[in-house]
Amino acid sequence: MDVNSNLSPQRGRALGARSARSYTHGMERRQFSIEVAAPAAVVWSTMFDESTYRQWTSVFTPDSYFEGTWQPGTEIRFLGSSPEGAGSGMTGVFGVITDHRPYEFVAIEYQGQIVNDADDISSPEAQQLIGARESYTFVQNDGSTTVTIDVDTADNYDQILSELWPKGLAKLKELAEAAVARRQPDQP
């Protein structure tokens, strides 16, 4: 499946990913968007419920998961196995939820990274990440929902995120639309 075929324009913007200079120390702001044939509440639940979160984020890291809640002011940690393999501990990032409007918007501000199970706020990589933001916007229209991801990214992660976010959104779309199909009675 060509994941880019599922990407839709947001407010007249071109299909696919967009890039703009971010206010966060030398980062680029990337935007990814997809149209999902499901109400915002279904897409929201699919994105943030623990079991389905693990499914759609498996494109980033096969055992991806989060610890924490999506409530404003709370810490959230995004984790997965180290690329070096077993015994190296968990890796990921951590931040604070800065905004949370159910079925509409969530924003995160990153505060550091996790390397081999330990919080890192002092390495050059962590320093570059601190203050970066990521947000999820849900706009419902006629039973469908446009999901838009805005993420600050450093140059060294730009290419991989540009490859993985469309795949993750395609998986989210698949899961949410399947949830809607399961809820609908069989058509004659």
C-alpha positions in Angstrom: 0.0 0.0 0.0 1.3 3.5 -0.8 0.9 5.3 2.5 1.2 8.7 0.8 -2.0 8.0 -1.1 -3.9 8.2 2.2 -2.4 11.6 3.2 -4.7 14.5 2.7 -4.2 18.2 2.5 -4.9 20.3 5.6 -6.5 23.7 4.9 -5.4 23.7 1.3 -1.8 22.5 1.9 0.0 20.1 -0.4 -0.3 16.4 0.2 2.2 14.6 2.4 4.7 16.1 4.9 5.4 19.8 5.3 8.4 21.4 6.8 8.9 24.8 8.4 11.6 26.3 10.6 10.7 25.7 14.2 11.3 28.2 17.1 13.1 25.4 18.9 16.9 25.8 18.6 17.6 24.8 15.0 14.8 22.2 14.6 12.5 21.9 11.7 8.7 21.6 12.2 7.3 18.7 10.2 3.6 18.2 9.6 1.9 14.9 8.6 -1.8 14.6 8.0 -4.3 11.8 7.1 -8.1 11.6 6.6 -9.7 8.8 8.5 -13.3 7.6 7.8 -14.2 7.6 11.5 -15.5 10.1 14.1 -13.0 12.0 16.1 -13.8 10.1 19.3 -13.0 6.7 17.6 -9.7 8.1 16.1 -8.8 9.6 19.5 -9.4 6.4 21.3 -7.5 4.4 18.7 -4.5 6.8 18.9 -4.3 7.0 22.7 -5.7 3.8 24.2 -2.7 1.6 25.3 -3.4 -1.5 23.2 -4.1 0.3 19.9 -1.3 2.8 20.6 1.2 -0.1 20.7 -0.2 -1.3 17.3 0.0 1.9 15.3 3.4 3.0 16.8 5.0 -0.4 16.1 6.2 1.2 12.9 8.5 3.4 15.0 9.7 0.6 17.3 8.2 -2.9 17.3 7.6 -2.9 21.1 6.7 0.8 21.4 4.6 1.9 24.4 4.0 4.8 26.7 4.0 5.3 30.5 2.0 8.1 32.0 -1.3 9.8 31.1 -2.3 12.2 28.4 -3.6 14.8 31.0 -2.2 18.4 31.1 0.7 18.9 33.3 1.6 15.2 33.6 4.8 13.5 32.5 4.6 11.0 29.7 7.4 8.6 28.6 7.6 7.0 25.1 9.7 3.8 25.3 10.9 0.9 23.2 13.8 -1.5 23.0 17.2 -0.2 22.4 18.3 -0.6 18.7 21.4 -2.4 20.1 19.2 -5.2 21.2 18.5 -7.1 24.4 20.4 -6.2 27.6 20.8 -2.6 26.5 17.7 -1.3 28.3 14.9 0.8 27.1 15.3 4.0 25.0 12.9 6.8 24.2 11.9 10.3 25.1 10.0 12.0 27.9 8.0 15.2 28.2 5.1 17.0 29.7 1.5 17.2 28.3 1.0 20.9 27.8 -2.5 20.9 26.3 -5.3 18.3 26.2 -8.7 18.9 24.7 -10.5 15.6 24.2 -11.2 14.7 20.6 -9.5 17.9 19.4 -5.9 18.5 20.5 -3.0 17.2 22.5 0.5 18.9 22.8 3.7 17.6 24.3 6.9 19.4 25.2 9.9 17.2 25.4 12.3 17.4 28.4 14.9 14.8 27.6 15.6 11.3 26.3 15.9 7.9 27.8 19.1 5.9 27.1 19.5 2.4 28.5 16.8 2.9 31.1 18.3 6.2 32.4 17.0 9.7 31.9 19.4 11.9 29.9 19.1 15.7 30.0 22.7 16.6 29.5 24.1 14.9 26.4 24.2 17.0 23.2 21.3 14.9 21.8 19.2 15.5 24.8 20.0 19.2 24.9 18.8 19.4 21.3 15.5 17.6 22.1 14.7 19.7 25.2 11.9 22.1 24.4 10.9 20.3 21.2 7.1 20.1 20.7 4.8 17.6 19.2 1.0 18.0 18.8 -1.9 16.0 17.5 -4.9 17.8 16.0 -8.3 16.2 15.2 -10.8 17.9 13.0 -14.1 16.1 12.4 -16.2 16.8 9.3 -19.2 14.8 8.1 -18.2 11.6 10.0 -14.5 11.7 9.0 -11.6 13.0 10.9 -8.4 14.7 9.7 -5.5 13.9 12.0 -2.6 16.3 11.8 0.7 15.8 13.5 3.1 18.7 14.0 6.5 17.7 15.3 9.8 19.5 15.9 12.7 17.4 14.6 16.5 17.7 14.3 18.1 17.2 11.0 19.5 13.8 12.0 15.9 12.5 12.6 14.1 14.3 9.8 14.5 11.6 7.1 13.4 8.7 9.4 10.4 10.6 10.8 9.4 11.5 7.3 9.3 7.8 6.4 7.8 6.5 9.6 5.0 9.1 10.4 3.0 8.4 7.2 3.3 4.6 7.9 2.1 5.1 11.5 -0.8 7.3 10.4 -1.8 4.7 7.8 -1.9 2.1 10.5 -3.9 4.4 12.8 -6.4 4.9 9.9 -6.6 1.1 9.3 -7.3 0.5 13.0 -9.8 3.3 13.5 -11.8 2.4 10.3 -11.8 -1.3 11.4 -13.2 -0.2 14.8 -16.0 1.7 13.0 -16.8 -1.3 10.7 -17.1 -3.6 13.7 -19.6 -1.2 15.3 -21.9 -1.0 12.2 -24.6 -3.7 11.7 -24.2 -5.8 8.6 -25.6 -4.2 5.5 -28.0 -6.3 3.3 
